């Protein structure tokens, strides 16, 4: 859903949500595939309020250095 490649980025109150149901209650994974909610490749990235839900693999992949998450 979100891929951050640059450094010195501030994330503020982000809710990354892949629909896991529809009006009837079912969504097949192939209907709306999404591997990861967020991938951070930049250094010195700070997140204030980061929510990630219902992805098919890891919700958060953090490869950057010196990052901070204040509320997850």
ZALUM-33050 format. One record per atom (N, C-alpha, C): atom name; x negated, y negated, z. Coordinates in steps of 0.02 Angstrom, whole numbers, plus 50000, padded with zeros to 5 digits. Layout:
{"CA",{X,Y,Z}}
...
END
This chain:
{"N",{49960,50059,50000}}
{"CA",{50000,50000,50000}}
{"C",{49957,49937,50000}}
{"N",{49905,49939,50042}}
{"CA",{49861,49880,50046}}
{"C",{49788,49904,50045}}
{"N",{49747,49871,50005}}
{"CA",{49676,49888,50001}}
{"C",{49637,49823,50008}}
{"N",{49597,49818,50060}}
{"CA",{49557,49758,50073}}
{"C",{49485,49774,50056}}
{"N",{49458,49736,50008}}
{"CA",{49389,49748,49985}}
{"C",{49342,49694,50009}}
{"N",{49366,49636,50022}}
{"CA",{49325,49579,50043}}
{"C",{49314,49580,50118}}
{"N",{49264,49544,50141}}
{"CA",{49250,49537,50211}}
{"C",{49281,49474,50240}}
{"N",{49279,49469,50307}}
{"CA",{49304,49410,50343}}
{"C",{49377,49396,50327}}
{"N",{49418,49448,50328}}
{"CA",{49490,49441,50315}}
{"C",{49527,49448,50382}}
{"N",{49581,49409,50389}}
{"CA",{49623,49415,50448}}
{"C",{49692,49441,50425}}
{"N",{49714,49495,50457}}
{"CA",{49779,49524,50444}}
{"C",{49823,49504,50503}}
{"N",{49882,49476,50489}}
{"CA",{49925,49453,50543}}
{"C",{49995,49480,50534}}
{"N",{50016,49524,50579}}
{"CA",{50085,49550,50581}}
{"C",{50105,49581,50514}}
{"N",{50073,49637,50497}}
{"CA",{50087,49672,50434}}
{"C",{50119,49740,50450}}
{"N",{50176,49753,50421}}
{"CA",{50210,49817,50430}}
{"C",{50213,49851,50362}}
{"N",{50174,49905,50355}}
{"CA",{50169,49943,50293}}
{"C",{50211,50006,50302}}
{"N",{50265,50011,50265}}
{"CA",{50314,50064,50277}}
{"C",{50335,50095,50211}}
{"N",{50325,50160,50205}}
{"CA",{50348,50198,50147}}
{"C",{50414,50230,50166}}
{"N",{50465,50220,50126}}
{"CA",{50531,50248,50141}}
{"C",{50528,50324,50147}}
{"N",{50551,50349,50202}}
{"CA",{50552,50422,50212}}
{"C",{50624,50448,50211}}
{"N",{50671,50404,50192}}
{"CA",{50741,50425,50186}}
{"C",{50777,50375,50141}}
{"N",{50835,50396,50116}}
{"CA",{50877,50351,50077}}
{"C",{50946,50349,50111}}
{"N",{50997,50327,50076}}
{"CA",{51064,50322,50106}}
{"C",{51089,50390,50130}}
{"N",{51070,50443,50094}}
{"CA",{51093,50510,50113}}
{"C",{51048,50541,50166}}
{"N",{50987,50516,50172}}
{"CA",{50943,50540,50224}}
{"C",{50881,50577,50200}}
{"N",{50874,50587,50134}}
{"CA",{50817,50626,50109}}
{"C",{50782,50589,50052}}
{"N",{50716,50588,50054}}
{"CA",{50675,50564,49999}}
{"C",{50619,50615,49989}}
{"N",{50613,50642,49929}}
{"CA",{50559,50688,49915}}
{"C",{50494,50649,49909}}
{"N",{50439,50679,49932}}
{"CA",{50374,50644,49929}}
{"C",{50355,50623,49859}}
{"N",{50378,50659,49809}}
{"CA",{50360,50640,49740}}
{"C",{50401,50581,49715}}
{"N",{50455,50563,49750}}
{"CA",{50496,50506,49729}}
{"C",{50462,50439,49742}}
{"N",{50423,50435,49795}}
{"CA",{50388,50373,49811}}
{"C",{50321,50390,49846}}
{"N",{50274,50419,49808}}
{"CA",{50211,50440,49839}}
{"C",{50168,50380,49860}}
{"N",{50136,50387,49917}}
{"CA",{50090,50336,49942}}
{"C",{50042,50371,49990}}
{"N",{49978,50376,49970}}
{"CA",{49929,50412,50011}}
{"C",{49916,50377,50077}}
{"N",{49899,50313,50075}}
{"CA",{49878,50277,50135}}
{"C",{49916,50211,50142}}
{"N",{49927,50191,50203}}
{"CA",{49958,50127,50215}}
{"C",{49909,50070,50203}}
{"N",{49849,50076,50230}}
{"CA",{49798,50024,50221}}
{"C",{49730,50056,50217}}
{"N",{49689,50031,50171}}
{"CA",{49619,50051,50165}}
{"C",{49578,49987,50171}}
{"N",{49533,49986,50220}}
{"CA",{49491,49927,50231}}
{"C",{49419,49945,50214}}
{"N",{49393,49914,50161}}
{"CA",{49324,49925,50141}}
{"C",{49280,49864,50157}}
{"N",{49310,49808,50176}}
{"CA",{49272,49748,50192}}
{"C",{49248,49748,50264}}
{"N",{49194,49711,50276}}
{"CA",{49167,49704,50343}}
{"C",{49199,49644,50379}}
{"N",{49198,49646,50445}}
{"CA",{49223,49591,50487}}
{"C",{49296,49575,50473}}
{"N",{49337,49626,50466}}
{"CA",{49409,49618,50456}}
{"C",{49442,49623,50524}}
{"N",{49487,49576,50539}}
{"CA",{49524,49577,50602}}
{"C",{49598,49584,50588}}
{"N",{49632,49625,50628}}
{"CA",{49703,49636,50620}}
{"C",{49739,49620,50686}}
{"N",{49788,49576,50682}}
{"CA",{49830,49557,50739}}
{"C",{49901,49582,50722}}
{"N",{49919,49640,50746}}
{"CA",{49985,49668,50730}}
{"C",{49983,49706,50665}}
{"N",{49962,49768,50667}}
{"CA",{49958,49811,50607}}
{"C",{50001,49873,50618}}
{"N",{50051,49882,50575}}
{"CA",{50096,49939,50580}}
{"C",{50093,49977,50514}}
{"N",{50087,50042,50516}}
{"CA",{50083,50083,50456}}
{"C",{50121,50148,50470}}
{"N",{50169,50165,50426}}
{"CA",{50211,50223,50439}}
{"C",{50226,50264,50376}}
{"N",{50234,50328,50386}}
{"CA",{50263,50376,50338}}
{"C",{50223,50385,50274}}
{"N",{50157,50379,50276}}
{"CA",{50116,50392,50217}}
{"C",{50103,50467,50211}}
{"N",{50082,50488,50153}}
{"CA",{50072,50559,50141}}
{"C",{50006,50584,50168}}
{"N",{49957,50540,50176}}
{"CA",{49892,50560,50205}}
{"C",{49879,50516,50267}}
{"N",{49820,50487,50272}}
{"CA",{49804,50446,50330}}
{"C",{49841,50379,50327}}
{"N",{49868,50358,50383}}
{"CA",{49903,50293,50386}}
{"C",{49853,50236,50377}}
{"N",{49795,50242,50408}}
{"CA",{49744,50190,50405}}
{"C",{49676,50222,50391}}
{"N",{49641,50195,50341}}
{"CA",{49572,50216,50326}}
{"C",{49529,50154,50333}}
{"N",{49485,50153,50383}}
{"CA",{49445,50094,50397}}
{"C",{49372,50111,50384}}
{"N",{49346,50088,50327}}
{"CA",{49277,50102,50308}}
{"C",{49230,50044,50323}}
{"N",{49257,49985,50334}}
{"CA",{49216,49925,50347}}
{"C",{49185,49926,50416}}
{"N",{49136,49883,50425}}
{"CA",{49101,49877,50489}}
{"C",{49124,49815,50527}}
{"N",{49117,49817,50593}}
{"CA",{49131,49761,50638}}
{"C",{49204,49738,50635}}
{"N",{49250,49783,50621}}
{"CA",{49320,49765,50619}}
{"C",{49352,49770,50688}}
{"N",{49407,49733,50697}}
{"CA",{49444,49733,50760}}
{"C",{49518,49739,50746}}
{"N",{49553,49779,50786}}
{"CA",{49625,49783,50783}}
{"C",{49651,49767,50852}}
{"N",{49692,49716,50858}}
{"CA",{49717,49694,50923}}
{"C",{49783,49725,50943}}
{"N",{49823,49747,50894}}
{"CA",{49886,49781,50910}}
{"C",{49902,49828,50852}}
{"N",{49906,49892,50866}}
{"CA",{49918,49942,50813}}
{"C",{49980,49981,50830}}
END
